[in-house]
Amino acid sequence: MLRPMVKPDREPVLTLIQATGFFTSEEIKVAEELIDIYLTSPAQSDYLIVVAENGSKKVTGYLTYGPTPLTDGTWDLYWIAVSPDEQGQGYGQALVNWLEEEVKKKTGRLIVIETSSQPKYEPTRKFYEKLGYNELARIPDFYRQGDDRVIFGKYFRSKE
């Protein structure tokens, strides 16, 4: 089941982000800041968060997304994470599929995802490619020496 994040989800989501082992302490702080903005400022629309639950109603994944400022129909997938013990069961794909449907409903035309070129992110990059995202750009040494920013995207046509 996918649903908007609510306050009781905060700690389970932060726990699963840490459990993945993919994010630095600085990145976890940023994820926490975005979660807090979402939970405490309901009128804002820059950061939207949805969570995935398993059959036991345990939070198994989450996704932060939002419209890209100053663009026409472009959306960013900012964060996605699935609990390590629940990976490979379709939660990540369900979250991305849900996002795509939301973007289409809002006549979005492009979803952009950024990730690292580090070897540990190879499964992440393959995941995006499997879902039809293409590498649109790569900025060498962006995050740090030897760690490129890899930008994926997927275009949609608006129904007119």
CYANA upper distance limits for C-alpha pairs under 8 A (distance plus 0.5 A):
  1 MET  CA     52 ALA  CA      6.09
  1 MET  CA     53 GLU  CA      5.72
  1 MET  CA     54 ASN  CA      7.26
  1 MET  CA     55 GLY  CA      8.43
  2 LEU  CA     50 VAL  CA      7.12
  2 LEU  CA     51 VAL  CA      6.09
  2 LEU  CA     52 ALA  CA      5.03
  2 LEU  CA     53 GLU  CA      6.95
  2 LEU  CA     95 LEU  CA      7.88
  3 ARG  CA     50 VAL  CA      5.92
  3 ARG  CA     51 VAL  CA      6.08
  3 ARG  CA     52 ALA  CA      7.21
  4 PRO  CA     49 ILE  CA      6.49
  4 PRO  CA     50 VAL  CA      4.78
  4 PRO  CA     51 VAL  CA      6.62
  5 MET  CA      9 ASP  CA      6.78
  5 MET  CA     10 ARG  CA      8.48
  5 MET  CA     39 LEU  CA      8.36
  5 MET  CA     49 ILE  CA      6.20
  5 MET  CA     50 VAL  CA      5.63
  5 MET  CA     51 VAL  CA      6.12
  6 VAL  CA     10 ARG  CA      7.84
  6 VAL  CA     39 LEU  CA      7.34
  7 LYS  CA     39 LEU  CA      6.73
  8 PRO  CA     12 PRO  CA      8.44
  9 ASP  CA     13 VAL  CA      6.47
  9 ASP  CA     59 VAL  CA      7.69
 10 ARG  CA     14 LEU  CA      6.73
 10 ARG  CA     35 ILE  CA      7.75
 11 GLU  CA     15 THR  CA      6.50
 12 PRO  CA     16 LEU  CA      6.72
 12 PRO  CA     59 VAL  CA      7.00
 13 VAL  CA     17 ILE  CA      6.68
 13 VAL  CA     59 VAL  CA      7.51
 13 VAL  CA     61 GLY  CA      7.73
 13 VAL  CA     62 TYR  CA      7.39
 14 LEU  CA     18 GLN  CA      6.78
 14 LEU  CA     28 ILE  CA      8.29
 14 LEU  CA     32 GLU  CA      7.52
 15 THR  CA     19 ALA  CA      6.58
 16 LEU  CA     20 THR  CA      6.80
 16 LEU  CA     60 THR  CA      8.03
 16 LEU  CA     61 GLY  CA      7.98
 16 LEU  CA     81 ALA  CA      7.87
 16 LEU  CA     82 VAL  CA      7.35
 16 LEU  CA     83 SER  CA      5.52
 16 LEU  CA     84 PRO  CA      8.09
 17 ILE  CA     21 GLY  CA      8.09
 17 ILE  CA     22 PHE  CA      8.46
 17 ILE  CA     23 PHE  CA      7.82
 17 ILE  CA     28 ILE  CA      7.69
 17 ILE  CA     81 ALA  CA      6.69
 17 ILE  CA     82 VAL  CA      8.12
 17 ILE  CA     83 SER  CA      7.85
 18 GLN  CA     22 PHE  CA      8.24
 18 GLN  CA     23 PHE  CA      7.46
 18 GLN  CA     28 ILE  CA      7.70
 19 ALA  CA     83 SER  CA      7.34
 19 ALA  CA     84 PRO  CA      7.26
 20 THR  CA     81 ALA  CA      7.92
 20 THR  CA     82 VAL  CA      7.95
 20 THR  CA     83 SER  CA      6.91
 20 THR  CA     84 PRO  CA      6.17
 22 PHE  CA    120 LYS  CA      8.24
 22 PHE  CA    121 TYR  CA      8.48
 23 PHE  CA     27 GLU  CA      6.18
 23 PHE  CA     28 ILE  CA      6.68
 24 THR  CA     28 ILE  CA      6.72
 25 SER  CA     29 LYS  CA      6.78
 26 GLU  CA     30 VAL  CA      6.97
 27 GLU  CA     31 ALA  CA      6.74
 28 ILE  CA     32 GLU  CA      6.59
 29 LYS  CA     33 GLU  CA      6.67
 30 VAL  CA     34 LEU  CA      6.80
 31 ALA  CA     35 ILE  CA      6.72
 31 ALA  CA     79 TRP  CA      8.01
 32 GLU  CA     36 ASP  CA      6.63
 33 GLU  CA     37 ILE  CA      6.67
 34 LEU  CA     38 TYR  CA      6.66
 34 LEU  CA     47 TYR  CA      7.32
 35 ILE  CA     39 LEU  CA      6.63
 35 ILE  CA     49 ILE  CA      8.07
 36 ASP  CA     40 THR  CA      6.36
 37 ILE  CA     41 SER  CA      6.07
 37 ILE  CA     47 TYR  CA      8.19
 38 TYR  CA     42 PRO  CA      6.79
 38 TYR  CA     44 GLN  CA      7.83
 38 TYR  CA     47 TYR  CA      6.66
 38 TYR  CA     48 LEU  CA      6.98
 38 TYR  CA     49 ILE  CA      7.70
 45 SER  CA     66 GLY  CA      7.70
 46 ASP  CA     66 GLY  CA      5.81
 46 ASP  CA     67 PRO  CA      6.92
 47 TYR  CA     64 THR  CA      6.92
 47 TYR  CA     65 TYR  CA      6.23
 47 TYR  CA     66 GLY  CA      5.50
 48 LEU  CA     64 THR  CA      6.08
 48 LEU  CA     65 TYR  CA      5.83
 48 LEU  CA     66 GLY  CA      6.26
 49 ILE  CA     62 TYR  CA      7.54
 49 ILE  CA     63 LEU  CA      6.10
 49 ILE  CA     64 THR  CA      4.99
 49 ILE  CA     65 TYR  CA      6.93
 50 VAL  CA     62 TYR  CA      6.21
 50 VAL  CA     63 LEU  CA      5.96
 50 VAL  CA     64 THR  CA      7.26
 50 VAL  CA     95 LEU  CA      8.35
 51 VAL  CA     59 VAL  CA      7.13
 51 VAL  CA     60 THR  CA      7.99
 51 VAL  CA     61 GLY  CA      6.11
 51 VAL  CA     62 TYR  CA      4.71
 51 VAL  CA     63 LEU  CA      6.92
 51 VAL  CA     95 LEU  CA      8.34
 52 ALA  CA     59 VAL  CA      6.26
 52 ALA  CA     60 THR  CA      6.05
 52 ALA  CA     61 GLY  CA      5.43
 52 ALA  CA     62 TYR  CA      6.50
 52 ALA  CA     91 TYR  CA      7.14
 52 ALA  CA     95 LEU  CA      7.62
 53 GLU  CA     57 LYS  CA      5.64
 53 GLU  CA     58 LYS  CA      5.70
 53 GLU  CA     59 VAL  CA      4.95
 53 GLU  CA     60 THR  CA      5.81
 53 GLU  CA     61 GLY  CA      7.58
 54 ASN  CA     58 LYS  CA      6.03
 54 ASN  CA     59 VAL  CA      7.16
 54 ASN  CA     60 THR  CA      6.77
 60 THR  CA     82 VAL  CA      6.20
 60 THR  CA     83 SER  CA      5.79
 60 THR  CA     86 GLU  CA      6.91
 60 THR  CA     91 TYR  CA      7.88
 61 GLY  CA     80 ILE  CA      7.88
 61 GLY  CA     81 ALA  CA      5.97
 61 GLY  CA     82 VAL  CA      4.56
 61 GLY  CA     83 SER  CA      6.50
 61 GLY  CA     91 TYR  CA      7.12
 61 GLY  CA     92 GLY  CA      7.56
 61 GLY  CA     95 LEU  CA      8.49
 62 TYR  CA     79 TRP  CA      8.26
 62 TYR  CA     80 ILE  CA      6.16
 62 TYR  CA     81 ALA  CA      6.14
 62 TYR  CA     82 VAL  CA      7.13
 62 TYR  CA     95 LEU  CA      7.89
 63 LEU  CA     77 LEU  CA      7.93
 63 LEU  CA     78 TYR  CA      8.03
 63 LEU  CA     79 TRP  CA      5.93
 63 LEU  CA     80 ILE  CA      4.87
 63 LEU  CA     81 ALA  CA      7.25
 63 LEU  CA     95 LEU  CA      7.20
 64 THR  CA     77 LEU  CA      6.73
 64 THR  CA     78 TYR  CA      5.86
 64 THR  CA     79 TRP  CA      5.43
 64 THR  CA     80 ILE  CA      7.01
 65 TYR  CA     75 TRP  CA      7.68
 65 TYR  CA     76 ASP  CA      6.01
 65 TYR  CA     77 LEU  CA      4.95
 65 TYR  CA     78 TYR  CA      5.73
 65 TYR  CA     79 TRP  CA      7.50
 65 TYR  CA     99 LEU  CA      8.48
 66 GLY  CA     75 TRP  CA      6.12
 66 GLY  CA     76 ASP  CA      6.01
 66 GLY  CA     77 LEU  CA      7.35
 66 GLY  CA     78 TYR  CA      8.12
 67 PRO  CA     73 GLY  CA      7.92
 67 PRO  CA     74 THR  CA      6.61
 67 PRO  CA     75 TRP  CA      4.75
 67 PRO  CA     76 ASP  CA      6.63
 68 THR  CA     73 GLY  CA      8.43
 68 THR  CA     74 THR  CA      6.03
 68 THR  CA     75 TRP  CA      5.48
 68 THR  CA     76 ASP  CA      6.35
 72 ASP  CA    108 GLY  CA      8.28
 73 GLY  CA    106 LYS  CA      8.49
 73 GLY  CA    107 THR  CA      7.05
 73 GLY  CA    108 GLY  CA      4.59
 73 GLY  CA    109 ARG  CA      5.57
 73 GLY  CA    110 LEU  CA      6.95
 74 THR  CA    108 GLY  CA      6.47
 74 THR  CA    109 ARG  CA      6.44
 74 THR  CA    110 LEU  CA      5.23
 74 THR  CA    111 ILE  CA      6.41
 74 THR  CA    112 VAL  CA      7.88
 75 TRP  CA    103 VAL  CA      7.79
 75 TRP  CA    108 GLY  CA      7.58
 75 TRP  CA    110 LEU  CA      6.65
 75 TRP  CA    111 ILE  CA      5.31
 75 TRP  CA    112 VAL  CA      6.73
 76 ASP  CA    111 ILE  CA      6.13
 76 ASP  CA    112 VAL  CA      5.40
 76 ASP  CA    113 ILE  CA      6.62
 77 LEU  CA    111 ILE  CA      7.34
 77 LEU  CA    112 VAL  CA      6.71
 77 LEU  CA    113 ILE  CA      5.80
 77 LEU  CA    114 GLU  CA      8.42
 78 TYR  CA    113 ILE  CA      7.32
 78 TYR  CA    114 GLU  CA      8.12
 80 ILE  CA     92 GLY  CA      8.02
 81 ALA  CA     92 GLY  CA      7.80
 82 VAL  CA     86 GLU  CA      7.12
 82 VAL  CA     87 GLN  CA      6.47
 82 VAL  CA     91 TYR  CA      7.44
 82 VAL  CA     92 GLY  CA      6.85
 83 SER  CA     87 GLN  CA      6.74
 86 GLU  CA     91 TYR  CA      8.16
 87 GLN  CA     91 TYR  CA      7.66
 87 GLN  CA     92 GLY  CA      8.12
 90 GLY  CA     94 ALA  CA      6.52
 91 TYR  CA     95 LEU  CA      6.67
 92 GLY  CA     96 VAL  CA      6.83
 93 GLN  CA     97 ASN  CA      6.47
 93 GLN  CA    131 LEU  CA      8.10
 94 ALA  CA     98 TRP  CA      6.50
 95 LEU  CA     99 LEU  CA      6.75
 96 VAL  CA    100 GLU  CA      6.71
 97 ASN  CA    101 GLU  CA      6.85
 98 TRP  CA    102 GLU  CA      6.79
 99 LEU  CA    103 VAL  CA      6.62
100 GLU  CA    104 LYS  CA      6.65
100 GLU  CA    111 ILE  CA      8.27
101 GLU  CA    105 LYS  CA      6.68
102 GLU  CA    106 LYS  CA      6.90
103 VAL  CA    107 THR  CA      6.83
103 VAL  CA    108 GLY  CA      5.35
103 VAL  CA    109 ARG  CA      8.06
103 VAL  CA    111 ILE  CA      8.39
104 LYS  CA    108 GLY  CA      5.72
104 LYS  CA    109 ARG  CA      7.73
104 LYS  CA    156 PHE  CA      7.72
104 LYS  CA    158 SER  CA      7.41
107 THR  CA    158 SER  CA      5.78
107 THR  CA    159 LYS  CA      7.88
108 GLY  CA    156 PHE  CA      7.55
108 GLY  CA    157 ARG  CA      8.46
108 GLY  CA    158 SER  CA      7.29
109 ARG  CA    155 TYR  CA      5.99
109 ARG  CA    156 PHE  CA      5.07
109 ARG  CA    157 ARG  CA      6.27
109 ARG  CA    158 SER  CA      6.85
110 LEU  CA    153 GLY  CA      7.21
110 LEU  CA    154 LYS  CA      6.11
110 LEU  CA    155 TYR  CA      4.90
110 LEU  CA    156 PHE  CA      6.42
111 ILE  CA    153 GLY  CA      5.99
111 ILE  CA    154 LYS  CA      5.93
111 ILE  CA    155 TYR  CA      7.16
112 VAL  CA    151 ILE  CA      7.43
112 VAL  CA    152 PHE  CA      6.27
112 VAL  CA    153 GLY  CA      5.00
112 VAL  CA    154 LYS  CA      7.37
113 ILE  CA    151 ILE  CA      6.27
113 ILE  CA    152 PHE  CA      5.54
113 ILE  CA    153 GLY  CA      6.63
114 GLU  CA    149 ARG  CA      7.10
114 GLU  CA    150 VAL  CA      6.11
114 GLU  CA    151 ILE  CA      4.97
114 GLU  CA    152 PHE  CA      6.63
115 THR  CA    121 TYR  CA      8.12
115 THR  CA    125 ARG  CA      8.16
115 THR  CA    149 ARG  CA      6.39
115 THR  CA    150 VAL  CA      5.73
115 THR  CA    151 ILE  CA      7.01
116 SER  CA    121 TYR  CA      6.81
116 SER  CA    143 TYR  CA      8.27
116 SER  CA    147 ASP  CA      6.84
116 SER  CA    148 ASP  CA      6.35
116 SER  CA    149 ARG  CA      5.69
116 SER  CA    150 VAL  CA      6.28
117 SER  CA    121 TYR  CA      6.98
117 SER  CA    122 GLU  CA      7.90
117 SER  CA    147 ASP  CA      6.06
117 SER  CA    148 ASP  CA      5.57
117 SER  CA    149 ARG  CA      6.89
117 SER  CA    150 VAL  CA      6.70
118 GLN  CA    122 GLU  CA      7.67
118 GLN  CA    146 GLY  CA      8.45
118 GLN  CA    147 ASP  CA      6.39
118 GLN  CA    148 ASP  CA      8.09
121 TYR  CA    125 ARG  CA      6.78
122 GLU  CA    126 LYS  CA      6.68
123 PRO  CA    127 PHE  CA      6.52
124 THR  CA    128 TYR  CA      6.94
125 ARG  CA    129 GLU  CA      6.79
126 LYS  CA    130 LYS  CA      6.53
127 PHE  CA    131 LEU  CA      6.95
128 TYR  CA    132 GLY  CA      7.09
128 TYR  CA    133 TYR  CA      5.84
128 TYR  CA    134 ASN  CA      8.22
128 TYR  CA    152 PHE  CA      8.12
129 GLU  CA    133 TYR  CA      5.33
129 GLU  CA    134 ASN  CA      6.57
132 GLY  CA    154 LYS  CA      7.30
133 TYR  CA    152 PHE  CA      6.33
133 TYR  CA    153 GLY  CA      5.73
133 TYR  CA    154 LYS  CA      5.44
134 ASN  CA    152 PHE  CA      5.73
134 ASN  CA    153 GLY  CA      6.04
134 ASN  CA    154 LYS  CA      7.05
135 GLU  CA    150 VAL  CA      7.40
135 GLU  CA    151 ILE  CA      6.25
135 GLU  CA    152 PHE  CA      4.84
135 GLU  CA    153 GLY  CA      7.06
136 LEU  CA    150 VAL  CA      8.42
136 LEU  CA    151 ILE  CA      6.16
136 LEU  CA    152 PHE  CA      5.89
136 LEU  CA    153 GLY  CA      6.76
137 ALA  CA    150 VAL  CA      6.63
137 ALA  CA    151 ILE  CA      5.63
137 ALA  CA    152 PHE  CA      7.66
138 ARG  CA    148 ASP  CA      6.93
138 ARG  CA    149 ARG  CA      6.07
138 ARG  CA    150 VAL  CA      5.09
138 ARG  CA    151 ILE  CA      6.57
139 ILE  CA    148 ASP  CA      5.91
139 ILE  CA    149 ARG  CA      5.60
139 ILE  CA    150 VAL  CA      7.18
140 PRO  CA    146 GLY  CA      7.72
140 PRO  CA    147 ASP  CA      7.35
140 PRO  CA    148 ASP  CA      4.91
140 PRO  CA    149 ARG  CA      7.15
141 ASP  CA    145 GLN  CA      5.11
141 ASP  CA    146 GLY  CA      5.58
141 ASP  CA    147 ASP  CA      5.43
141 ASP  CA    148 ASP  CA      5.20
141 ASP  CA    149 ARG  CA      7.87
142 PHE  CA    147 ASP  CA      6.73
142 PHE  CA    148 ASP  CA      5.56
142 PHE  CA    149 ARG  CA      5.99
143 TYR  CA    147 ASP  CA      6.03
143 TYR  CA    148 ASP  CA      6.79
143 TYR  CA    149 ARG  CA      7.11
144 ARG  CA    148 ASP  CA      8.03
